[in-house]
Amino acid sequence: MGLFTDAYDLFTITPVLKLIGRIYYHSSKGGTTPPIIYTAVISVALIGMILGQLLFGFLGDRLGRRRVYGLALLLMIFSSFGSGFSVCRTRGCVLTSLCFFRFLLGVGIGGDYPLSATIMSEFANRRTRGSFIAAVFSMQGFGILVGSAVTMAAAAAFERVDKKVKMRGMIDTPEGADMLWRVILMMGAVPAVLTLYWRMAMPETARYTALVEQNVVRANHDIRRVLVDLDLPSIDEDTELGAPTRPLSEPYGFFSKQFLQIHGRNLFACAAAWFIIDIPYYGSTLFQSKIYEPWFKNPKLYNAYREAYNVAKFQAIIAAASTIPGYWFTVLTIDRIGRRPIQIMGFILMAVFLFSLAGPYDAYWNDHINNAWFLVLYGFTFFFSNFGPNTTTFIVPAELFPARFRCSCHGIAGAAGKVGAIIGSVGFLWASRNEKKDSLGRGWKPGIGMMHSLLILGGCCLLGAFITYFFIPETKLTSLEDNEGSGSREEDELQRTGPVSTNHSSILPLNHASPSV
């Protein structure tokens, strides 16, 4: 649910900031959130995600995946409610409270990234591992869609209940709008609450128990729990471990010279690819305000409820038409095509569509007949980011590193991605402003313009394709231990214990997570 909440929060904050601008920065033109406030509210959650990915990645390797998995969810629930539950009435107090809880929300969401990916990779078998991890990541698409639906439903309900809206005029910002944005944010905690029990009750992954805690017997017991929960054939209690065949090699520390020799290249590649994709992916969200403008140019024509409804409606269209299909194309094909081909293809096609948007950018907006084509091209950038590097950069770090470093390495790669997200969502938000000062809104400074921003984002995608081609290894249909490279301690441990023999089947808990491998 962390990934669901991540997308829910990322995309509902756009209509929420529209409402906040109307309420706390009211003007004769409807009111807009100042750039500095807009930037702060967006970036504070991303900064929290950086901290969360690093912190929970470290804790996941030290304390166990299961122990901290529930903690991340509890933090998301608390901060989601806190984001809307500000008892302040003054503008400064409300915004300070919102930023504080969004930072905590970011920490919880960030922590969910390495834990979710690692847990799925360690529970899944090698034939369907990519699809399982991609399916978990696809919850982001449903988070966008549900967030848009909640915003639309809540805005419509508030508008219908508030009978005074029509009497006071369309420019009106009713008192109920201050309640509306709080409800939207707090609703993000509901799915997390519903899944709290199952997250707290889930067993530790067998790989962590056997390879990190060195408790092979308990690892086999946890496997039986999973098989029973999935209604798979039972396994007899009398298990017998194989005798050690050779002693364990000396373990090496995280970021030691030996670690960097074996895994440094992969860690750099994963972090660099994730950093690069998040620049155009999060930067693309800055186009959304441009997409709304041709149909809803004058905020005087819409009350606060209707403006939030319209923004959410367009987000729902993008999610249903491009984002969710992109995720599920990856789910269906990643274990057939492979991670590298999908990532390279996605980067290249994203670059193609971003360049296509950049070339005739002004022409699209001078001639409103062609606005629909801009929306189509924009949708394709999201489709090929999700049927491409946005999904694969989440999957690959969970497959390449030893069990005792897996969460930490995924957290480092993800944190690098969120640095790119800050550059994309905040840096390009300012950079994309028009070069002409007289055409800027209040509080904005001249930038390089949208066309040049699009060209740079397209160039980032080409750089991502280059890094993927030369540095990212393929992990399709290989075990996690094979992906880690020769000489790892996990391979030694597998040789030491051997398979677990039973009357019905032979389970390899240290090399495989299920009998189907």
URTA-V943806 format. One record per pair of residues at least 6 apart in sequence whose ideal C-beta (glycine too) atoms are under 8 Angstrom apart, sorted by the first residue. I is the first residue (numbers start at 1). J is the second residue. D is the distance in whole Angstrom. If there is no record, write none. Layout:
i->[I	I]
j->[J	J]
d->[D	D]
This chain:
i->[1	1	1	1	1	1	1	1	2	2	2	2	2	2	2	2	2	2	2	3	3	3	3	3	3	3	3	3	4	4	4	4	4	4	4	5	5	5	5	5	5	5	5	5	5	5	6	6	6	6	6	7	7	7	7	7	7	7	8	8	8	8	8	9	9	9	9	9	9	9	9	10	10	10	11	11	11	11	11	11	11	12	12	12	12	12	12	12	12	13	13	13	14	14	14	14	14	15	15	15	15	15	15	15	15	15	16	16	16	16	17	17	17	18	18	18	18	18	18	19	19	19	19	19	19	19	20	20	20	20	21	21	21	21	22	22	22	22	22	22	23	23	23	23	23	23	24	24	24	24	25	25	25	25	26	28	29	29	30	30	30	30	30	30	31	32	32	32	33	34	34	35	35	35	35	35	36	37	38	39	39	39	40	40	41	41	41	41	42	42	42	43	43	43	44	44	44	44	45	45	45	45	45	46	46	46	46	46	46	47	47	47	47	48	48	48	48	48	48	48	48	49	49	49	49	49	49	49	49	49	50	50	50	50	50	51	51	51	52	52	52	52	52	52	52	52	52	53	53	53	53	53	53	53	53	53	53	54	54	54	54	55	55	55	55	56	56	56	56	56	56	56	56	56	56	57	57	57	57	57	57	57	57	57	57	58	58	58	59	59	59	59	60	60	60	60	60	60	60	60	61	61	61	61	61	61	64	64	64	64	65	65	65	65	65	65	65	65	66	66	66	66	66	67	68	68	69	69	69	69	69	69	70	70	70	71	72	72	72	72	72	73	73	73	73	73	73	74	74	75	75	75	75	75	76	76	76	76	76	76	77	77	77	77	78	79	79	79	79	79	79	80	80	80	80	80	80	80	81	81	82	82	82	82	83	83	83	83	83	83	83	83	84	84	84	84	84	84	85	85	86	86	86	86	86	88	88	88	110	110	110	110	113	113	113	113	114	114	114	114	114	114	114	115	116	117	117	117	117	117	117	117	117	118	118	118	118	118	119	119	120	120	120	120	120	121	121	121	121	121	121	121	122	122	122	122	122	122	122	122	123	123	123	123	123	124	124	124	124	125	125	125	125	125	126	126	126	126	126	126	127	127	127	127	128	129	129	130	130	130	130	130	130	131	131	131	131	133	133	133	134	134	134	134	134	134	135	137	137	137	137	138	138	138	138	138	138	140	140	141	141	141	141	141	141	142	144	144	144	144	144	144	145	145	145	145	146	147	147	147	147	148	148	148	148	148	149	149	150	150	151	151	151	151	151	152	152	152	152	154	154	154	154	155	155	155	155	155	155	156	156	158	158	158	158	158	158	159	159	159	159	159	161	162	162	162	164	165	165	165	165	168	170	170	170	170	170	171	171	171	172	172	173	173	174	174	174	176	177	177	177	180	180	180	181	203	203	203	204	204	205	205	206	206	206	206	206	206	206	207	207	207	207	207	207	208	209	209	209	209	209	210	210	210	210	210	210	211	211	211	211	211	211	211	212	212	216	216	216	216	216	217	217	219	219	220	220	220	220	223	223	223	223	223	224	224	226	227	227	227	227	227	228	232	233	233	234	235	235	235	235	236	236	236	238	238	239	239	239	240	240	241	241	241	242	242	242	242	243	244	244	244	245	245	245	246	246	246	247	247	248	248	248	248	249	249	249	251	251	252	252	253	254	254	259	262	262	262	262	263	263	263	263	263	263	263	265	266	266	266	266	267	267	267	267	268	269	269	269	269	270	270	270	270	270	270	270	271	271	271	271	272	272	272	273	273	273	273	273	273	273	273	273	274	274	274	274	274	274	274	274	275	275	275	275	276	276	276	276	276	276	276	277	277	277	277	277	277	277	277	277	278	278	278	278	278	278	279	279	279	279	279	279	279	280	280	280	280	280	280	280	280	280	281	281	281	281	282	282	282	282	282	283	283	283	283	283	283	283	284	284	284	284	284	284	285	286	286	286	286	286	287	287	287	288	288	288	288	290	290	291	291	291	291	291	292	292	292	294	294	294	295	296	296	296	299	302	318	318	318	321	322	322	322	322	322	323	323	323	325	325	326	326	326	326	326	326	326	326	327	327	327	329	329	329	330	330	330	330	330	330	333	334	334	334	334	334	335	335	337	338	338	339	339	339	339	339	339	339	340	340	340	340	340	342	342	342	342	343	343	343	343	343	343	343	343	343	344	344	344	345	345	346	346	346	346	346	346	346	347	347	347	347	347	347	347	348	348	348	349	349	349	350	350	350	350	350	350	350	351	351	351	351	351	352	353	353	353	353	353	354	354	354	354	354	354	355	355	355	356	357	357	357	357	357	357	358	358	358	358	358	358	359	361	361	361	362	363	364	364	364	364	365	365	389	389	393	393	394	396	396	397	397	397	397	398	398	399	399	399	400	400	400	400	400	401	401	401	402	402	402	402	403	403	404	424	428	428	428	430	430	430	431	431	431	431	432	432	432	432	432	433	433	433	433	433	433	434	434	434	434	434	435	435	435	435	436	437	440	447	473	475	479	479	479	480	481	481	481	481	481	481	484	484	490	493	494	494	494	497	499	499	499	500	500	500	500	505	507	508	511]
j->[73	76	112	139	191	192	195	199	72	73	76	108	109	111	112	113	115	116	192	109	112	113	116	136	137	139	140	143	139	140	142	143	146	191	192	76	80	105	108	109	112	143	188	189	191	192	49	109	112	140	143	139	140	141	142	143	144	147	143	144	146	147	188	45	80	102	105	109	147	185	188	45	144	285	143	144	147	148	285	315	319	147	148	150	151	184	185	188	312	41	42	45	285	288	289	311	315	151	155	181	184	307	308	311	312	315	181	184	185	308	33	38	41	32	33	304	307	308	311	177	178	180	181	304	307	308	33	37	95	181	30	31	32	33	30	31	173	177	304	307	31	173	177	178	181	304	31	91	94	95	31	32	33	34	173	171	299	300	171	173	299	300	302	307	173	299	441	442	41	442	443	429	430	441	443	444	443	95	429	426	429	430	95	99	95	98	99	102	425	426	429	422	425	426	99	102	103	106	102	103	105	106	109	106	418	421	422	425	426	103	106	418	422	102	103	104	105	106	107	109	110	106	107	109	110	113	414	415	418	421	106	110	415	418	419	106	107	110	72	106	107	108	109	110	111	112	113	110	111	113	114	410	411	412	414	415	418	110	411	412	415	107	110	111	411	68	71	72	110	111	112	114	115	407	411	111	114	115	407	408	409	410	411	412	414	407	408	411	67	68	111	407	68	69	114	115	118	407	408	411	212	404	405	406	407	408	204	208	212	213	115	118	119	122	204	205	208	407	119	202	203	204	205	204	111	115	112	115	116	119	199	202	196	199	200	111	108	109	111	112	115	108	112	192	195	196	199	108	196	104	105	107	108	111	105	108	109	112	189	192	189	192	193	196	104	101	102	104	105	107	108	101	105	185	186	188	189	192	186	189	97	100	101	104	98	101	102	105	182	185	186	188	181	182	183	184	185	186	182	186	93	94	97	98	182	94	96	97	411	414	415	418	394	410	411	414	398	406	407	408	410	411	414	407	136	133	136	137	394	395	397	398	410	205	398	406	407	410	202	205	129	132	133	136	398	129	133	395	398	399	406	480	205	206	207	208	403	406	480	513	132	205	226	513	514	132	133	513	514	512	513	514	516	517	477	478	479	480	512	517	335	477	516	517	335	335	399	334	335	339	395	475	476	331	332	334	335	394	395	398	327	330	331	334	391	395	331	327	391	394	395	324	327	328	330	331	391	323	327	319	323	324	326	327	386	324	315	316	318	319	323	324	316	319	320	324	191	184	188	312	315	312	313	315	316	319	312	316	184	187	184	308	309	311	312	309	312	313	316	180	183	184	187	180	305	306	308	309	312	305	309	174	176	177	179	180	305	165	303	305	306	309	176	174	176	305	174	172	174	303	305	174	300	301	302	303	306	299	300	303	303	304	303	304	303	304	305	305	304	305	308	304	305	308	308	222	225	226	218	222	222	513	219	220	222	223	509	510	513	219	403	480	509	510	513	403	215	216	218	219	222	216	219	493	497	509	510	402	403	404	489	490	493	510	403	404	241	497	500	509	510	239	241	509	510	239	500	507	509	235	507	509	513	514	234	235	514	233	234	235	514	515	234	515	504	505	504	502	504	505	507	502	503	504	502	503	500	501	502	500	501	497	498	500	497	498	499	501	498	495	496	497	495	496	498	492	495	496	492	496	489	492	493	496	487	489	492	404	489	258	259	259	405	408	405	484	485	487	488	400	401	402	405	409	484	485	471	400	401	471	473	401	409	412	413	471	467	468	471	472	393	396	397	400	409	413	472	412	413	416	417	416	467	471	343	389	393	396	464	467	468	471	472	393	394	397	413	414	416	417	420	416	417	419	420	389	420	460	461	463	464	467	347	385	389	390	393	417	420	461	464	417	418	419	420	421	424	420	421	423	424	428	457	460	350	354	381	385	424	457	458	460	461	385	390	421	424	420	421	422	424	425	423	424	425	427	428	453	457	378	381	382	385	424	457	425	425	428	429	432	453	357	378	450	311	314	315	318	365	450	314	371	374	375	378	310	311	314	365	368	371	310	302	307	310	307	310	378	379	382	379	379	380	382	383	386	382	383	386	383	387	382	383	384	385	386	387	388	391	386	387	391	383	386	387	342	386	387	388	391	392	342	342	391	392	395	476	476	477	476	474	476	392	395	396	472	474	475	476	468	469	472	473	474	387	388	391	392	388	389	392	393	396	464	465	468	472	465	468	469	384	388	384	385	387	388	389	390	392	388	389	461	462	464	465	468	461	462	465	380	384	388	381	384	385	388	389	458	461	458	459	461	462	465	458	377	378	380	381	384	381	454	455	457	458	461	454	455	458	377	364	374	377	378	381	454	450	451	452	454	455	458	451	450	451	454	451	370	370	371	373	374	371	374	464	468	413	417	414	472	475	409	410	413	414	406	410	475	480	483	409	473	475	483	484	409	410	484	484	488	489	490	480	490	489	457	453	456	457	444	445	447	447	448	452	453	447	448	449	450	453	440	444	445	446	447	449	440	446	447	449	450	446	447	448	449	446	446	446	453	483	483	511	512	517	490	488	490	491	494	510	511	490	491	510	510	508	510	511	510	506	507	508	506	507	508	509	515	515	517	517]
d->[6	7	8	7	5	5	5	8	6	7	6	7	5	7	2	7	8	6	8	8	7	7	6	7	6	5	5	7	4	7	6	4	8	6	8	5	7	8	8	6	8	7	5	8	7	6	8	5	8	6	7	7	4	7	8	3	5	7	4	7	6	4	5	7	8	8	6	7	8	8	6	8	8	8	8	5	5	7	8	5	8	4	8	7	6	5	7	7	8	7	7	8	8	7	8	6	7	5	8	8	7	8	4	4	5	8	5	6	6	8	5	6	6	8	8	8	5	6	6	5	8	6	4	6	8	6	5	8	8	6	8	5	4	4	6	5	4	6	4	7	7	6	6	5	8	7	8	4	7	7	5	6	6	6	6	8	6	7	6	8	4	6	8	8	7	8	7	8	8	7	5	8	7	8	4	5	7	6	8	5	7	8	8	6	7	7	6	7	6	6	8	6	7	5	5	5	5	7	4	7	6	4	8	6	5	5	5	7	8	7	7	8	7	7	4	7	7	2	4	8	6	4	7	6	3	8	8	8	5	8	8	6	5	5	7	8	5	7	7	6	4	6	6	3	4	8	8	4	7	5	6	8	4	8	4	4	7	8	5	7	5	7	8	7	8	6	8	6	7	3	8	6	6	7	7	8	4	8	5	5	8	6	2	7	8	7	5	7	8	5	8	8	6	8	6	5	6	3	7	8	7	6	6	7	5	5	5	6	8	8	6	6	5	8	6	6	6	7	8	6	7	5	8	8	7	7	8	5	8	7	6	7	7	5	5	8	5	8	4	5	6	7	7	6	7	6	5	8	7	6	8	6	3	7	6	4	6	7	7	5	5	5	6	7	7	5	7	4	4	8	6	8	6	7	6	5	4	7	5	5	8	8	4	7	6	4	6	6	8	4	7	8	7	3	7	8	4	4	7	7	7	5	4	7	7	5	8	6	8	7	8	7	7	7	7	5	8	8	5	8	4	4	6	7	6	6	7	8	6	7	7	4	6	8	5	5	5	6	8	6	8	5	5	5	7	6	6	8	4	6	7	6	4	7	4	7	7	8	7	6	8	6	7	5	8	4	7	6	8	6	6	5	5	4	6	6	5	8	7	5	7	6	7	7	6	7	7	4	5	7	6	8	7	5	7	6	5	7	5	6	7	5	5	6	5	6	5	7	5	5	7	7	4	6	8	6	8	8	7	6	5	4	8	5	7	7	6	8	8	4	6	8	6	4	6	7	8	8	7	8	8	4	7	4	4	6	8	7	6	5	5	6	7	8	4	5	5	6	7	6	5	6	8	6	5	7	5	4	7	8	6	8	5	7	7	5	5	6	7	4	7	8	7	5	5	7	7	6	6	6	7	7	7	6	6	5	8	8	5	7	5	8	7	5	7	7	7	8	4	7	8	8	7	7	8	4	5	7	8	6	8	7	4	7	5	5	5	8	6	8	5	7	8	7	7	6	5	8	5	4	6	5	4	7	8	6	5	8	4	7	8	5	6	6	6	5	6	6	8	7	7	8	8	5	8	6	6	7	6	8	6	6	8	8	7	5	8	7	7	7	8	8	7	8	6	7	8	5	6	7	7	5	5	7	8	8	5	7	6	7	5	6	7	7	6	3	7	8	7	8	4	7	5	6	7	7	6	7	8	8	6	5	7	7	7	6	5	8	5	4	5	7	6	6	7	8	5	7	7	7	6	8	7	7	8	7	7	5	7	8	7	7	6	7	7	7	6	8	4	5	7	6	4	7	7	4	7	6	5	4	8	7	5	7	7	6	5	8	6	6	6	8	6	4	8	8	5	6	6	3	7	4	6	6	4	8	6	5	8	6	4	7	7	7	4	6	6	7	7	8	6	4	7	8	4	4	6	4	8	5	4	8	7	5	6	7	8	7	6	4	8	5	6	5	5	8	7	7	4	8	4	4	8	3	6	8	4	7	5	7	6	7	8	8	7	6	7	6	5	6	8	8	6	8	8	7	7	8	7	7	6	8	7	6	7	7	6	6	7	5	5	8	7	7	5	6	7	8	6	6	6	4	7	4	4	8	5	7	6	6	8	6	4	7	7	3	4	7	8	5	7	6	8	8	4	6	7	5	8	5	7	7	6	8	7	7	8	6	7	8	5	4	5	6	5	7	6	6	6	6	8	6	8	5	7	6	8	6	6	5	4	7	8	8	8	5	7	5	5	6	7	6	5	6	6	1	5	7	7	6	5	5	7	4	4	6	7	7	5	8	4	7	6	5	6	7	8	7	4	4	7	4	5	7	8	5	8	5	5	7	6	5	8	5	4	7	7	7	5	6	8	7	5	7	8	5	8	5	8	3	5	7	8	6	4	7	7	7	5	7	7	4	7	8	6	7	7	7	8	6	6	6	4	4	7	7	6	4	6	5	7	7	7	5	7	4	8	6	5	5	7	6	8	6	8	8	5	8	7	7	7	6	4	5	8	5	6	7	7	5	4	6	5	7	6	4	7	6	7	7	6	8	5	7	7	5	7	5	7	8	7	5	6	7	7	8	7	5	6	6	8	6	6	8	7	6	8	5	5	6	5	7	5	7	5	7	6	5	6	7	8]
